Amino acid sequence: MSFHLFSSNHVIDIPKGKKTNEVFDPFTYEPKCVYVPITDNNRQYLDKVLRINDVVKKGKVIGREKVTNFPYYSPISGRIKEIVEMPFSDFTFRECYKIENDYLSEWDLESELTNPDSYSRGDIYNFIKNSGIVERDSNFKPIYKLFEPEFNIHTLIINAIEYNPYLGVENLFTANNIDYIYYVIPFLKRLSGINRFIICINPSQKVLESKIIASKKSYNDISFEIKKVDDAYPSFNSRNLVRNFSKERYNLVPQEIGYSVISLFSLEMLGRFLFEGKRPDLFCYDLVGEVKNPTFVIAPFGILASNIVNIIGQGTTYNEDNLLYLESDPISGLPHSNLNYILFPSSKGIIVTNKYKKKVYSCINCGRCIDVCPSDLIPVKIYKCSKKNSIKKLEKLDINKCSGCGNCSYVCPSNLELTSTCVNAKLKLKD
């Protein structure tokens, strides 16, 4: 299956099925330094609590967002060397603390939580916000936003199906820490009143499934459903999962209809923070696509993407004139011509793909894009109106409901750039 890269005239081939590893044999990379931004996504400076030459430990907060108080922290122990401007995957530059690694791996621990009944809902919510954890399948979305107190959430979907369509490895990374899920569930029940927990896996995740079932025997008072979901890309995005279980649709966030979706990795890291007071320090990054040996590495965030290729990409020739690099996944990832950008906690890895253009045909009116749209839109109509710059017609097509999931472009037999056109048209209406 081919898919038009977002904001690009290039095409990537996506495999119909992915290879899921059953042996977890990671390479752990300890960088000489990491880069942690001192501005938020809106380029506003953080309320900094540290200065140049300060010594930091793992998990030490280096600054907080001024409005939300959300923390940014160091994933390594060492010393703040200087402030430098570094490139990010969204093609922006942000000022960062360059933190040199002392390789001591000392921790700055927060107080762990014990009995959930001993804390108010506000206490648990603030503790989750203070974790600094963001969803890996998102554009830097803090997980506390999944449990906003104004919503009544009754069902939590735990997504263990990875967005990377090439190689499944993160489920093995999380399988070794599955007990953290059982620890965090009582706190989420206390916080949001959630009474239904669904773990979505694909049938090939045998190791993960066996670990979940084995651990479940030790927690008889905690129950959740294990649902096997087809991992045909990208049928397992949040909107489709919620639609599958609720038979309902939502406008902006699933909390509107009482659902929330979190990745298995994020939930486990939250459990670890509640149980041990440790913020996430290591992440699983894939190197997949047009490489001889698709593989992965365990490393802290804040490193250059080129570091991953240099460490685990040996034996592969990377001719930058013929290749594009995507961060995380081909639907939401932006195409890069080089690897000079920082990997952040929401990054999933690097997809290497050959540059080539595929012929675009006229719409054949098959209706496939309409069938797969989780927001009940008519993507091809939005596409045609946008090409004609028909603003008034676009305003009547509920374009604000577009989530940019990419389903429409994925199934289009004419190779139309439906997703990027819909997203850009949405932005055009906001201007």
The 8 nearest C-alpha neighbors of each residue, nearest first, counted from 0:
[[1, 13, 12, 14, 2, 15, 409, 410],
 [2, 0, 12, 11, 13, 10, 409, 3],
 [1, 3, 409, 11, 10, 408, 4, 12],
 [4, 2, 10, 416, 9, 5, 11, 408],
 [5, 3, 7, 10, 9, 2, 6, 329],
 [4, 6, 419, 7, 333, 3, 330, 331],
 [7, 5, 419, 4, 8, 333, 334, 420],
 [8, 6, 4, 9, 5, 3, 334, 10],
 [7, 9, 356, 10, 3, 4, 6, 416],
 [10, 8, 356, 7, 355, 4, 3, 354],
 [9, 11, 3, 2, 4, 356, 355, 357],
 [12, 10, 2, 1, 13, 3, 352, 4],
 [11, 13, 1, 0, 2, 14, 10, 352],
 [12, 14, 0, 1, 11, 15, 164, 2],
 [15, 13, 16, 0, 17, 12, 165, 164],
 [16, 14, 231, 13, 0, 17, 232, 164],
 [17, 15, 14, 231, 18, 164, 230, 165],
 [18, 16, 165, 164, 166, 19, 14, 15],
 [17, 19, 166, 167, 165, 20, 16, 164],
 [20, 18, 167, 166, 17, 21, 168, 203],
 [19, 21, 22, 168, 167, 18, 23, 166],
 [20, 22, 19, 206, 23, 171, 205, 204],
 [23, 21, 20, 24, 171, 168, 206, 25],
 [22, 24, 171, 25, 21, 172, 20, 168],
 [23, 25, 22, 26, 295, 296, 171, 172],
 [26, 24, 296, 23, 27, 297, 295, 294],
 [25, 27, 296, 297, 28, 24, 295, 311],
 [28, 26, 297, 296, 298, 25, 29, 281],
 [27, 29, 298, 297, 30, 26, 296, 310],
 [28, 30, 298, 27, 31, 299, 102, 100],
 [31, 29, 32, 28, 33, 100, 302, 298],
 [30, 32, 100, 99, 29, 33, 101, 102],
 [31, 33, 99, 100, 30, 98, 97, 34],
 [34, 32, 301, 302, 98, 97, 35, 99],
 [33, 35, 301, 97, 96, 95, 98, 302],
 [34, 36, 95, 96, 301, 33, 37, 97],
 [37, 35, 95, 38, 94, 96, 93, 34],
 [36, 38, 95, 45, 44, 94, 35, 96],
 [39, 37, 44, 43, 42, 45, 36, 94],
 [38, 40, 42, 41, 43, 44, 64, 45],
 [41, 39, 42, 38, 43, 139, 93, 36],
 [40, 42, 39, 43, 38, 44, 93, 64],
 [43, 41, 38, 39, 40, 44, 93, 37],
 [44, 42, 38, 39, 41, 45, 40, 64],
 [43, 45, 38, 37, 42, 39, 46, 64],
 [46, 44, 64, 63, 38, 62, 47, 37],
 [45, 47, 63, 62, 65, 64, 48, 44],
 [48, 46, 62, 45, 49, 61, 63, 37],
 [47, 49, 62, 61, 46, 50, 60, 63],
 [50, 48, 61, 47, 53, 51, 62, 60],
 [49, 51, 53, 52, 48, 79, 47, 61],
 [50, 52, 79, 53, 81, 80, 49, 82],
 [53, 51, 79, 80, 78, 50, 54, 81],
 [52, 54, 51, 79, 50, 78, 49, 55],
 [55, 53, 78, 77, 52, 79, 56, 76],
 [56, 54, 76, 77, 78, 59, 53, 57],
 [55, 57, 76, 106, 107, 105, 59, 58],
 [58, 56, 106, 75, 76, 74, 59, 73],
 [57, 59, 278, 73, 107, 72, 74, 56],
 [60, 58, 72, 107, 56, 57, 73, 55],
 [61, 59, 72, 62, 71, 70, 58, 73],
 [60, 62, 72, 49, 48, 71, 47, 59],
 [63, 61, 47, 46, 48, 45, 71, 60],
 [64, 62, 70, 68, 46, 45, 69, 71],
 [65, 63, 68, 45, 69, 67, 66, 46],
 [64, 66, 68, 46, 67, 45, 63, 44],
 [65, 67, 64, 68, 69, 63, 45, 46],
 [66, 68, 69, 64, 65, 63, 128, 70],
 [69, 67, 64, 63, 65, 66, 70, 129],
 [68, 70, 64, 63, 67, 128, 129, 131],
 [71, 69, 63, 131, 62, 60, 129, 68],
 [72, 70, 62, 60, 61, 63, 131, 69],
 [71, 73, 60, 61, 59, 58, 70, 74],
 [72, 74, 58, 75, 59, 57, 60, 61],
 [75, 73, 280, 57, 58, 299, 72, 300],
 [76, 74, 57, 73, 56, 100, 104, 77],
 [75, 77, 56, 57, 55, 104, 100, 105],
 [78, 76, 100, 101, 99, 55, 54, 98],
 [77, 79, 54, 99, 98, 53, 52, 55],
 [80, 78, 98, 52, 51, 53, 97, 81],
 [79, 81, 97, 98, 52, 51, 78, 99],
 [82, 80, 97, 51, 96, 79, 83, 98],
 [81, 83, 96, 95, 97, 94, 84, 80],
 [84, 82, 95, 94, 85, 81, 96, 97],
 [83, 85, 94, 93, 95, 92, 82, 86],
 [84, 86, 92, 93, 83, 94, 87, 95],
 [87, 85, 92, 340, 91, 341, 90, 93],
 [88, 86, 340, 341, 89, 91, 90, 92],
 [87, 89, 90, 340, 341, 86, 326, 333],
 [88, 90, 87, 91, 333, 86, 92, 340],
 [91, 89, 88, 87, 86, 92, 340, 335],
 [90, 92, 89, 87, 86, 93, 88, 85],
 [93, 91, 86, 85, 87, 84, 90, 94],
 [94, 92, 84, 85, 95, 36, 91, 86],
 [93, 95, 84, 83, 36, 37, 85, 82],
 [96, 94, 36, 35, 37, 83, 82, 34],
 [95, 97, 82, 35, 34, 81, 98, 36],
 [96, 98, 34, 81, 80, 79, 33, 82],
 [97, 99, 79, 32, 33, 78, 80, 96],
 [100, 98, 32, 77, 78, 31, 80, 79],
 [99, 101, 77, 32, 31, 102, 76, 75],
 [100, 102, 77, 103, 76, 99, 78, 104],
 [103, 101, 100, 104, 76, 77, 75, 29],
 [102, 104, 101, 105, 76, 77, 100, 75],
 [105, 103, 76, 102, 106, 75, 57, 56],
 [104, 106, 56, 103, 76, 57, 107, 75],
 [107, 105, 57, 56, 108, 58, 104, 76],
 [106, 108, 56, 59, 58, 57, 109, 105],
 [109, 107, 276, 277, 106, 110, 58, 275],
 [108, 110, 276, 111, 277, 107, 275, 272],
 [109, 111, 276, 108, 112, 275, 273, 274],
 [110, 112, 276, 273, 274, 275, 109, 113],
 [113, 111, 273, 274, 114, 110, 115, 276],
 [112, 114, 115, 111, 274, 117, 273, 116],
 [113, 115, 116, 117, 112, 118, 186, 185],
 [116, 114, 186, 117, 118, 113, 185, 189],
 [115, 117, 114, 118, 189, 119, 186, 113],
 [116, 118, 115, 114, 119, 113, 112, 122],
 [119, 117, 116, 115, 122, 120, 123, 114],
 [118, 120, 122, 121, 123, 117, 116, 190],
 [121, 119, 190, 123, 122, 124, 118, 189],
 [120, 122, 124, 119, 123, 125, 190, 118],
 [121, 123, 119, 125, 120, 124, 118, 126],
 [124, 122, 126, 120, 121, 125, 127, 190],
 [123, 125, 121, 127, 126, 122, 120, 128],
 [126, 124, 128, 122, 127, 123, 121, 129],
 [125, 127, 123, 129, 128, 124, 122, 130],
 [128, 126, 124, 130, 129, 125, 143, 123],
 [129, 127, 125, 143, 126, 130, 131, 69],
 [128, 130, 126, 127, 131, 125, 70, 69],
 [131, 129, 127, 132, 128, 278, 126, 272],
 [130, 132, 70, 129, 128, 71, 69, 133],
 [133, 131, 130, 141, 142, 134, 265, 279],
 [134, 132, 141, 140, 142, 139, 135, 345],
 [135, 133, 136, 140, 137, 142, 345, 265],
 [134, 136, 345, 137, 346, 133, 344, 347],
 [137, 135, 134, 345, 162, 138, 262, 347],
 [138, 136, 135, 134, 139, 140, 345, 133],
 [137, 139, 140, 345, 136, 134, 135, 346],
 [140, 138, 345, 137, 133, 141, 134, 135],
 [139, 141, 133, 134, 138, 137, 142, 144],
 [142, 140, 133, 143, 132, 144, 134, 139],
 [141, 143, 144, 133, 145, 134, 132, 140],
 [142, 144, 128, 145, 146, 141, 127, 147],
 [145, 143, 142, 147, 146, 141, 140, 128],
 [146, 144, 143, 142, 147, 259, 260, 254],
 [147, 145, 144, 143, 148, 191, 150, 142],
 [146, 148, 144, 149, 145, 150, 143, 124],
 [149, 147, 150, 146, 191, 151, 124, 190],
 [148, 150, 147, 151, 146, 254, 152, 191],
 [151, 149, 148, 152, 147, 254, 255, 257],
 [150, 152, 257, 153, 191, 149, 254, 192],
 [153, 151, 257, 258, 193, 191, 154, 150],
 [152, 154, 193, 257, 194, 195, 192, 258],
 [155, 153, 195, 258, 193, 152, 196, 194],
 [156, 154, 259, 196, 260, 258, 157, 197],
 [157, 155, 260, 197, 198, 196, 158, 259],
 [158, 156, 198, 261, 262, 263, 197, 260],
 [157, 159, 262, 199, 160, 263, 261, 156],
 [158, 160, 263, 200, 199, 262, 161, 157],
 [161, 159, 200, 158, 201, 162, 199, 230],
 [160, 162, 163, 159, 167, 169, 164, 170],
 [161, 163, 164, 328, 160, 136, 233, 232],
 [162, 164, 328, 161, 165, 166, 327, 167],
 [165, 163, 17, 162, 232, 166, 14, 13],
 [166, 164, 17, 163, 18, 287, 288, 14],
 [165, 167, 18, 17, 19, 164, 168, 163],
 [168, 166, 19, 20, 169, 18, 161, 170],
 [167, 169, 170, 171, 20, 166, 19, 172],
 [168, 170, 172, 171, 283, 167, 173, 161],
 [169, 171, 173, 172, 168, 174, 207, 159],
 [172, 170, 174, 169, 173, 168, 23, 207],
 [171, 173, 169, 170, 174, 175, 168, 23],
 [172, 174, 170, 176, 175, 171, 264, 169],
 [175, 173, 171, 207, 177, 176, 172, 170],
 [174, 176, 173, 177, 172, 171, 210, 178],
 [177, 175, 173, 174, 178, 179, 267, 172],
 [176, 178, 174, 179, 180, 175, 173, 211],
 [179, 177, 180, 181, 176, 214, 182, 267],
 [178, 180, 270, 182, 267, 177, 181, 271],
 [181, 179, 178, 267, 182, 183, 177, 270],
 [182, 180, 178, 179, 184, 183, 221, 218],
 [181, 183, 179, 180, 184, 270, 178, 185],
 [182, 184, 270, 180, 186, 181, 185, 179],
 [183, 185, 187, 186, 181, 182, 188, 180],
 [186, 184, 188, 187, 183, 189, 115, 182],
 [187, 185, 189, 115, 188, 184, 183, 190],
 [188, 186, 190, 184, 189, 185, 191, 183],
 [189, 187, 192, 193, 185, 186, 190, 191],
 [188, 190, 186, 187, 192, 191, 185, 120],
 [191, 189, 120, 187, 188, 186, 192, 123],
 [190, 192, 193, 188, 152, 187, 189, 151],
 [191, 193, 188, 189, 190, 194, 153, 152],
 [194, 192, 153, 188, 191, 154, 152, 195],
 [193, 195, 153, 192, 154, 188, 196, 155],
 [196, 194, 154, 193, 153, 155, 197, 223],
 [195, 197, 223, 155, 154, 156, 224, 198],
 [196, 198, 224, 156, 223, 157, 225, 199],
 [199, 197, 157, 225, 226, 156, 224, 158],
 [200, 198, 226, 158, 159, 227, 157, 225],
 [201, 199, 227, 159, 160, 228, 226, 198],
 [200, 202, 227, 228, 203, 229, 204, 230],
 [201, 203, 204, 227, 200, 205, 228, 229],
 [202, 204, 201, 205, 19, 200, 206, 21],
 [205, 203, 207, 202, 206, 201, 208, 200],
 [206, 204, 208, 207, 203, 209, 202, 21],
 [207, 205, 209, 208, 204, 210, 21, 171],
 [206, 208, 174, 210, 209, 204, 205, 211],
 [209, 207, 205, 211, 210, 206, 204, 212],
 [208, 210, 212, 206, 211, 207, 213, 205],
 [211, 209, 213, 207, 208, 212, 214, 174],
 [212, 210, 208, 214, 209, 213, 215, 207],
 [211, 213, 215, 209, 210, 214, 208, 216],
 [214, 212, 210, 215, 211, 216, 209, 217],
 [215, 213, 211, 216, 212, 217, 210, 178],
 [214, 216, 212, 218, 217, 213, 211, 219],
 [217, 215, 214, 218, 213, 219, 212, 211],
 [216, 218, 215, 214, 219, 213, 220, 178],
 [219, 217, 215, 220, 216, 221, 214, 181],
 [218, 220, 221, 216, 217, 215, 222, 214],
 [219, 221, 218, 222, 217, 215, 216, 181],
 [222, 220, 219, 218, 223, 181, 184, 215],
 [223, 221, 220, 224, 219, 196, 215, 218],
 [222, 224, 196, 197, 195, 225, 221, 198],
 [223, 225, 197, 198, 226, 196, 222, 195],
 [224, 226, 198, 197, 199, 227, 223, 200],
 [227, 225, 199, 198, 224, 228, 200, 197],
 [228, 226, 201, 200, 202, 199, 225, 229],
 [227, 229, 201, 200, 199, 230, 226, 202],
 [228, 230, 231, 201, 227, 202, 234, 235],
 [229, 231, 201, 232, 228, 235, 234, 160],
 [232, 230, 229, 234, 233, 16, 15, 235],
 [233, 231, 234, 230, 164, 235, 15, 162],
 [232, 234, 235, 231, 236, 406, 162, 230],
 [235, 233, 232, 231, 236, 239, 230, 229],
 [236, 234, 233, 240, 239, 230, 237, 232],
 [237, 235, 239, 238, 234, 233, 240, 404],
 [236, 238, 240, 239, 241, 260, 235, 158],
 [239, 237, 241, 240, 236, 242, 373, 253],
 [238, 240, 242, 241, 237, 236, 243, 235],
 [241, 239, 243, 237, 242, 238, 235, 236],
 [242, 240, 238, 243, 244, 239, 245, 237],
 [241, 243, 246, 239, 245, 240, 247, 244],
 [242, 244, 240, 241, 246, 245, 239, 247],
 [245, 243, 241, 242, 246, 240, 247, 239],
 [244, 246, 247, 242, 241, 243, 248, 258],
 [247, 245, 242, 243, 244, 248, 241, 240],
 [248, 246, 245, 242, 249, 241, 256, 243],
 [249, 247, 242, 250, 374, 246, 373, 241],
 [248, 250, 253, 251, 255, 252, 256, 247],
 [249, 251, 400, 252, 248, 374, 255, 253],
 [250, 252, 249, 400, 253, 255, 402, 399],
 [251, 253, 254, 255, 250, 249, 259, 256],
 [254, 252, 258, 255, 259, 249, 256, 257],
 [253, 255, 257, 258, 256, 252, 259, 150],
 [256, 254, 253, 257, 252, 249, 150, 258],
 [257, 255, 254, 253, 258, 249, 247, 152],
 [256, 258, 152, 254, 153, 151, 255, 154],
 [259, 257, 254, 154, 253, 152, 256, 155],
 [258, 260, 155, 254, 253, 145, 156, 154],
 [261, 259, 156, 155, 157, 237, 258, 158],
 [262, 260, 157, 158, 156, 263, 266, 265],
 [263, 261, 158, 265, 264, 157, 159, 266],
 [262, 264, 159, 266, 265, 157, 158, 267],
 [263, 265, 267, 262, 266, 173, 268, 159],
 [266, 264, 268, 262, 267, 263, 134, 269],
 [267, 265, 269, 263, 268, 264, 270, 262],
 [266, 268, 270, 264, 179, 269, 180, 265],
 [267, 269, 271, 265, 270, 266, 279, 264],
 [270, 268, 272, 266, 267, 271, 265, 273],
 [271, 269, 179, 183, 267, 273, 268, 272],
 [270, 272, 268, 274, 269, 273, 275, 179],
 [271, 273, 276, 277, 269, 275, 270, 274],
 [274, 272, 111, 270, 112, 271, 276, 275],
 [273, 275, 271, 111, 272, 270, 276, 112],
 [276, 274, 272, 277, 111, 271, 273, 108],
 [275, 277, 272, 109, 111, 108, 110, 273],
 [278, 276, 272, 275, 108, 271, 279, 58],
 [277, 279, 58, 272, 130, 280, 276, 131],
 [280, 278, 281, 268, 277, 132, 74, 58],
 [279, 281, 74, 299, 278, 282, 75, 57],
 [282, 280, 299, 298, 279, 297, 283, 300],
 [283, 281, 297, 298, 299, 284, 280, 300],
 [282, 284, 297, 296, 169, 285, 298, 295],
 [285, 283, 348, 296, 295, 347, 282, 297],
 [286, 284, 295, 348, 294, 349, 287, 296],
 [285, 287, 349, 294, 295, 293, 350, 348],
 [288, 286, 293, 350, 285, 290, 351, 349],
 [287, 289, 351, 350, 290, 352, 165, 293],
 [290, 288, 351, 352, 287, 291, 353, 350],
 [291, 289, 288, 292, 293, 287, 315, 351],
 [290, 292, 315, 293, 289, 314, 312, 288],
 [291, 293, 290, 294, 287, 312, 315, 286],
 [294, 292, 287, 286, 290, 291, 288, 295],
 [293, 295, 286, 285, 292, 287, 296, 311],
 [296, 294, 285, 284, 286, 25, 283, 297],
 [295, 297, 26, 284, 25, 283, 27, 298],
 [296, 298, 27, 283, 282, 26, 28, 281],
 [297, 299, 28, 281, 282, 27, 296, 29],
 [300, 298, 281, 280, 282, 74, 301, 302],
 [301, 299, 343, 302, 344, 342, 298, 74],
 [300, 302, 34, 33, 342, 343, 341, 35],
 [303, 301, 33, 341, 342, 300, 304, 34],
 [304, 302, 341, 305, 306, 340, 342, 339],
 [303, 305, 306, 338, 307, 340, 342, 341],
 [304, 306, 338, 308, 303, 307, 309, 339],
 [305, 307, 309, 304, 303, 308, 310, 302],
 [308, 306, 310, 305, 309, 304, 311, 312],
 [307, 309, 312, 305, 310, 311, 306, 304],
 [310, 308, 306, 307, 312, 311, 305, 313],
 [309, 311, 307, 308, 312, 306, 313, 28],
 [312, 310, 308, 313, 309, 307, 296, 295],
 [313, 311, 308, 309, 315, 310, 314, 307],
 [314, 312, 315, 311, 309, 310, 308, 316],
 [313, 315, 312, 316, 291, 292, 311, 290],
 [316, 314, 313, 312, 291, 290, 317, 292],
 [315, 317, 318, 314, 313, 290, 312, 291],
 [318, 316, 319, 315, 322, 321, 320, 290],
 [319, 317, 320, 321, 316, 322, 323, 353],
 [318, 320, 322, 321, 317, 336, 337, 323],
 [319, 321, 318, 322, 336, 354, 323, 317],
 [322, 320, 319, 354, 318, 353, 323, 317],
 [323, 321, 353, 319, 354, 352, 320, 318],
 [322, 324, 336, 352, 335, 334, 351, 354],
 [323, 325, 351, 335, 334, 350, 336, 352],
 [326, 324, 334, 350, 332, 349, 333, 335],
 [325, 327, 349, 332, 348, 328, 350, 333],
 [326, 328, 347, 348, 346, 332, 349, 325],
 [327, 329, 332, 163, 330, 331, 326, 162],
 [330, 328, 332, 331, 325, 4, 327, 11],
 [329, 331, 405, 328, 332, 5, 4, 404],
 [330, 332, 329, 328, 333, 5, 404, 327],
 [333, 331, 326, 328, 329, 325, 327, 330],
 [332, 334, 325, 5, 335, 326, 331, 89],
 [335, 333, 325, 324, 323, 332, 336, 4],
 [336, 334, 324, 337, 323, 325, 333, 338],
 [335, 337, 323, 324, 319, 334, 322, 338],
 [338, 336, 335, 339, 319, 324, 323, 305],
 [339, 337, 305, 304, 340, 324, 335, 336],
 [338, 340, 337, 305, 303, 304, 86, 341],
 [341, 339, 87, 86, 303, 88, 338, 304],
 [340, 342, 303, 87, 302, 301, 304, 343],
 [343, 341, 301, 302, 346, 300, 304, 303],
 [342, 344, 300, 346, 345, 301, 341, 302],
 [345, 343, 346, 300, 135, 133, 342, 282],
 [344, 346, 135, 139, 343, 134, 137, 133],
 [347, 345, 343, 344, 327, 348, 342, 135],
 [348, 346, 327, 284, 345, 135, 285, 326],
 [347, 349, 284, 285, 327, 326, 346, 286],
 [348, 350, 326, 286, 325, 327, 285, 351],
 [349, 351, 325, 287, 288, 324, 286, 326],
 [350, 352, 324, 288, 289, 323, 287, 349],
 [353, 351, 289, 323, 322, 288, 324, 350],
 [352, 354, 322, 321, 323, 355, 289, 351],
 [355, 353, 322, 321, 323, 9, 352, 356],
 [354, 356, 9, 10, 353, 357, 11, 321],
 [357, 355, 9, 10, 8, 358, 354, 11],
 [356, 358, 10, 359, 355, 9, 414, 8],
 [357, 359, 360, 356, 414, 413, 415, 10],
 [358, 360, 414, 413, 415, 357, 361, 416],
 [361, 359, 413, 358, 362, 414, 415, 412],
 [360, 362, 363, 413, 359, 415, 414, 364],
 [361, 363, 364, 413, 360, 415, 365, 379],
 [362, 364, 365, 361, 413, 360, 412, 366],
 [365, 363, 366, 362, 367, 379, 361, 368],
 [366, 364, 363, 367, 362, 368, 412, 411],
 [367, 365, 369, 364, 368, 370, 379, 363],
 [368, 366, 370, 369, 365, 371, 410, 411],
 [367, 369, 407, 371, 370, 366, 372, 378],
 [370, 368, 377, 366, 367, 372, 371, 376],
 [369, 371, 367, 368, 372, 366, 375, 373],
 [372, 370, 368, 369, 406, 373, 367, 407],
 [371, 373, 374, 369, 375, 370, 376, 368],
 [374, 372, 375, 238, 371, 239, 248, 242],
 [375, 373, 372, 376, 400, 401, 248, 250],
 [376, 374, 372, 373, 377, 369, 370, 371],
 [377, 375, 374, 378, 372, 369, 397, 396],
 [376, 378, 369, 380, 379, 381, 375, 368],
 [379, 377, 381, 380, 376, 382, 368, 417],
 [380, 378, 382, 381, 377, 383, 417, 368],
 [379, 381, 383, 382, 378, 377, 384, 396],
 [380, 382, 378, 384, 379, 383, 385, 421],
 [383, 381, 379, 385, 380, 384, 420, 417],
 [382, 384, 380, 386, 385, 381, 379, 387],
 [385, 383, 387, 389, 381, 386, 382, 388],
 [384, 386, 388, 382, 387, 383, 381, 389],
 [385, 387, 383, 388, 384, 382, 389, 420],
 [386, 388, 384, 385, 389, 383, 390, 382],
 [389, 387, 385, 386, 390, 384, 393, 383],
 [390, 388, 384, 387, 392, 391, 385, 393],
 [389, 391, 393, 392, 388, 394, 385, 428],
 [392, 390, 394, 393, 389, 395, 388, 384],
 [391, 393, 395, 394, 390, 389, 384, 396],
 [394, 392, 390, 396, 395, 391, 389, 384],
 [393, 395, 391, 392, 396, 390, 397, 398],
 [396, 394, 393, 392, 397, 391, 398, 390],
 [395, 397, 393, 398, 394, 392, 381, 376],
 [398, 396, 399, 395, 400, 394, 376, 393],
 [397, 399, 400, 396, 401, 425, 393, 394],
 [400, 398, 401, 397, 425, 402, 396, 250],
 [399, 401, 398, 397, 250, 374, 402, 251],
 [400, 402, 399, 398, 403, 374, 422, 421],
 [403, 401, 404, 400, 374, 251, 422, 399],
 [402, 404, 405, 401, 418, 422, 421, 419],
 [405, 403, 402, 406, 330, 236, 331, 418],
 [406, 404, 418, 407, 403, 408, 330, 409],
 [405, 407, 409, 408, 404, 371, 372, 410],
 [406, 408, 368, 409, 405, 410, 411, 417],
 [409, 407, 417, 411, 405, 410, 406, 418],
 [408, 410, 406, 2, 407, 411, 405, 1],
 [409, 411, 408, 407, 412, 406, 367, 368],
 [410, 412, 408, 413, 414, 409, 407, 368],
 [413, 411, 414, 410, 415, 360, 363, 362],
 [412, 414, 360, 411, 415, 359, 362, 361],
 [415, 413, 359, 411, 412, 416, 360, 3],
 [416, 414, 417, 413, 359, 411, 408, 360],
 [417, 415, 418, 419, 3, 420, 408, 414],
 [416, 418, 408, 420, 415, 419, 382, 421],
 [419, 417, 421, 405, 420, 408, 416, 403],
 [418, 420, 422, 5, 421, 417, 6, 416],
 [419, 421, 423, 417, 418, 422, 382, 424],
 [422, 420, 424, 418, 419, 423, 417, 425],
 [421, 423, 425, 419, 424, 420, 403, 418],
 [422, 424, 426, 420, 425, 421, 419, 427],
 [425, 423, 427, 421, 426, 422, 420, 385],
 [426, 424, 422, 423, 427, 428, 398, 399],
 [425, 427, 423, 429, 424, 428, 422, 430],
 [426, 428, 424, 430, 425, 429, 423, 422],
 [429, 427, 425, 426, 430, 424, 390, 394],
 [428, 430, 426, 427, 425, 424, 399, 423],
 [429, 427, 428, 426, 425, 424, 423, 390]]
